[in-house]
């Protein structure tokens, strides 16, 4: 054999070996995707239960009892999402350093300090027996899958560990962690408390969050009660504005791992009564705005048993459905935006480090000694101090070996006992508005608006939350150190929470706008989203000729920006007279803005110019007073930072527009002009002077990130995207990006769903897929539909006959 032929033979053999290795590796990875066809032993089940999986991998469960129904829900959820569930459980337990090493130690310290795991055990004590039995069944289903699975998800192999058995308090601890991730007070109070130390009270009051924004869609109270909301007196100085830096860093690292920043959380929901629909039944539409993750935050399933026939989206690790419909009602949720957390000062007992003084009483700390195991390191021990109201997060105590002038307690409604899981289970069986409201009575954390529609053509909204009654004003900052009596003195009665049923105009709209007007007797929050989405939904519903599924689907995909329609004309007023070099990027940019229709489509260059200019104006307005670190944290807050800037713009020239670092006095017009030029220059440097490369979708991209994607080898297979993305903060089709990290889309409609109560159909889509297994065909098969604004249709009657095109599995008690 010639040398040339021998070389060719060796190369061919090497390529064959590599191909064989890759093929075997691929099929080995595919084996981690569980089988969903056949008969499966399920220890703990009482009767055979059938599960059909449709073309999208969505399980349709047909059980002979409610206990078996929730058992099967736990089983199929574990089949598809076990590692996602286990990660959330470990995050709640403060046990991430066991897997990831020392870098997760601050996260574990934070979780142990807030004691999510202990809280999960306490929450079990208020759960009714029947609902507790169903929760036990759900956990038994998870454990049955863990015990019988032939191969666990890839992430367990990568991290070299196995899941522990699941317990009911694990579900509740995870639920409380999710509640925390939706809470805002931790960040807002700390940022505004620090800001108050940097600027005088007169300047601070101009940008303080407003409990009652001027433009809102409020609910008036149904009756008056003897309590008044706080009014802003002169702002007192606060010396202990920040919690312990280690806890702040730990909370931030937790949000990074779970891809769950604070900014942009919200949702859209609207419902119309039967008199506005073709057939006399109500229609409801809802899209919840949460961080995009891989796999999705939500899990779709159809649940059927003697008492239940419902379809919707659940959160993996929690039984029931968060949003969905049954044969009689449909429901959706939007974030309540409630101010549910405060930092309260306490006075140390200088003679006894184990006690503190609060409201004239000498009280004892409760100490918890925690041992945190760390991968490849020695365990780390901490002592956590709890008070009557919550943990100490900044103190001159042995707690964190810090010296602070004033200990602070973190008080959060999530530390109180309620029962949201029972509420979700009761909603599954609700038949009318009264059942629905009754189910929500003990559902308080997180604070959410529940939107309702039924087959009789009726609609409603109920805020389900625990609203603190405070004996101090200005709840957007830590309570002043001088007010050692600061405390919560009760909670708003459930009957007095914002509620609306059968409105006169036949519609309900919520887009996280203000829930109260000046006659409402309680302080709810100052965290409201600006009402741009609300006004666009209202405008479109008012012009809608026929309220049906097609019209509501189109509205969910609307990318018209009411904010841009307000801001860009103000900008053009200033830059139109400018003498700009002909055919320069600035000249073309001005022309594009002049012709723009304010739709933030992926191919819009004007959208990019608008976003970049507004963001630069934000920097020029606030960064000089705040400094880089505080300004970054200010940008990461909810979007009332945008409403704050908009308020200053609407008022005209303000001291905030002046750059305190210069001797001249800068005006609003000066800053608008400078922001436009800086935006043009920055875009030119980053993307070149060819404005064809500045399309919004090229800059504003969506990547659904897996928690392991921080490690490059996993990124390609575990992440979904990046894909060009339309919309932005205030379009109905929401495309929120972090103002501190423009322009990556990270929060938006993680589920879209529509229920037309004239039918038994249910329309829904996720941005990813059902499965959490990267090599499953259902890991990202819904993504193209989501991107195109389409949905799949499920039917409550789908289990009436056996669909032979589906994959069917039968769960048996014990062995077959």
C-alpha positions, 0 to 999 in steps of 0.5 A: 500500500502506498504512503498516500493510501495509508494516510487516507486509510488512517484518516478515514479510520480516525474519522470513523472512530470519532463519528462512532464516539459522537454517535454513541455519546449522543444516544447515551445523552438521549437515554437521559430523556425518560420514557413516556410510553408503557407501564411504570411501577409507582409505589404509593399510588392507590389505583392505576392512572393513565397519562397521555402526552400530546405532540408537545409532550404535555401530560394529560392525567386521568386519575380516579381520585384527587390524591392519585391525580396529584401523585401523578402530577408530581411523577410527570413533573419529576420526569420532565423537570427533576433537576430544575425542582431540585435546584430550587429546593437546594436554593431554598435550603441554603445548600448550593455550596455543596454542589457548586463550591465556595462561590455559592457560600454567600447565597447559602448564608442568605438563605439560612438567614431568611430561613426558607427551609424552617419556614416551609416546616412552619407553613405545614401547620396551617394547611388543612388535612385534605390539602396536606394529603394532596401535597403528600401525594404530590411528593410521593409521586416525585419520590416514586419517579426518583426511586424507579428512574433508570437514569437521572437528568444530565445535571446530576451526572455533571455535578456528581450527586443524586436527589434526596427524597422530596418532603412536603416542607420542601415544596413550601420552602421553594414556594417561599423562595419564589415569593421572595424573588418577587418581592421588591422592598429589600432593594428599594428600601436600601437604594432609597435609604442610601440615596437619602444620605446623598441628597437633601430632602428637598431634592429627594422628594422630587424622585421619591416613589409615589404611592398614587401616581397621577395617571392610574387605573385605581380601584375605589374602596367599597367601604371606609375604615379607620386607617390612613395611608402614610403621607410624606413629611420632611424626610429624616436622616437614616444612618443604618441604610444598608443591610450587611454587605455579605447578605446583599451580595448573597441575594444578588448571587442567588438572583444571578444563578436563578436568572431572576433579576428584580426589574421588569417583573409584572404581567398583563391581564384583561377580561371582558364580560359576555355582553362584549363577546360573540356568544355571551361568555367571558374571555380572559387573556393573561401573559405573566412577565417573569425571567426567561429560563431554560427550562421554562418557569412554567409547566403545562398540564391537564388534570382530571379526576372525579372533582377536577377537570382543569388545564393550565400552567404549574410551577415545577415543585408545586402542586396544582395550577397557577393559571388556567381554566376548568369547565366553569371558570378561568383565571390568570395572575399579575404581580401585585407590586405590593410593598411587603418588606421593611427594615425596622431598627431595634435597640441593642441591650448594651448589658446583654448581647442575647437581648434587645429592646423593642417598643419598650420591651426587653426581648430575647434573640432566637439563635440558630447555629447553621453549618454549611457544607462546601464542596471540596472545603471544610464546612462553614459555621454561622449564627443567625439571630432572629427577633419577634419579627424577622432576622437581624440583617445588620447589627453590632452583635456576634451575628455577622461580626460587624459593627453597625450603629443600629441593628436592623430587622428585616420584616417581610410578609412572607415570614407570616403563615398563609396557605397559597398551595391550598388556594391553588388546589381550591381554585381547581374546583371553583365553580363561580366568583364566590368560590374563587374569592373564598379560595384566595382568602388565605393566599397572601404571599406573594401578593398577586392580582387574580383575574377571573372569568366564567362561563356565565359571562362574569369577570372579576379581580381580587388582590390576594396579599398581606398588606402591612399597616405601618405606624411610620411613614415613607415606607420606601426607605428603612425606618429612621433610626430614631424611631425605635417604636417603628413596627407593623401594627396589623394588616389590611383585612381581606374584605378591604383588599382591592376587588372588582366584580362585574364592572360597568364598562364590561372589562377589567385590565391590569398591567401592574398599574396603581391599584388605588385612588386618593379615597382608598384608606390604605397604603399599598405600595409605591412600586407601581409600573408606569401605566403605558401598557395599561393605557395601550390595552384600554385603547385597543379594547375600546376600538375592538369590534369583536372580542374573541381569541384571534383579537386577544392573541393579536393584542398580546403580540402588540409592540406599539410603545406608548412611552416612545409615542410620548418621549420621542416628540419631546426629543424631536422638538429639541433636535429638529432645529439642530444643524447636523452634518448632511447624511451623518448618522445623527442626521439619518437618526433624526429623520428615522425618529421623525418617520417612526410609527412607535412600533418596536419591531425587530427590524426598527432602527428608530427603536434602537435610537429611542432606547439608547437616547433615553437610557443616556438621559437617565445616566446624565440625570442621576449618575452624577448625584448617585455615583456609579455603584448606587446608580447601577442599583437604581437602574436595577430596580422596578420601572418606577425609576423610569416613571421618576425620570418621566415625571421630571421631564414632564415638569420641565427643568429640574435641579436633577438635570444639572450636572453637579460636577460642572460649574454651568447649569445644565437644562433638560433641553441641553441633556436631551440634545447631549443624550441624542449625540452620545447615543449616536456616537456610542452606537457608531463605535459599537456597531459601525456607522452603517445604521442598517446594523442597528436594528432593534432585534440585532441588539435586543436579543433573547437567550433563555439561560440554563443555570449551568450555562455560565460554564462554556461547554454547556452553553451551546446545548443547554441555552435556548437562543440568542434570538432577535426580540421585538418589544421593550419595557412598555409594549404589551408584548413585553421585552424588558431588559436590564437598564444596567445591562442593555439591551438583552431581553431577560423578562417577558411573557413566560406564558401566554394563555387565553380562555374563551368560556364559550368553549372548552378550549384553552390556548397557551404557549411557553417560550421554550418547551415542556421538557427540562432535558436538553436532548429531548425533542420537547426542550424548545419545540414551543419556541418557534410558536412563541416567537411567531405569536402563536399558541397551541390549543388544549381541550378539557374534553381531550381525555373523554376518548383515548387519542391514539396519536399520543404517547400513553403511560400507565402508572401502577401501584407498586409493580405491574 
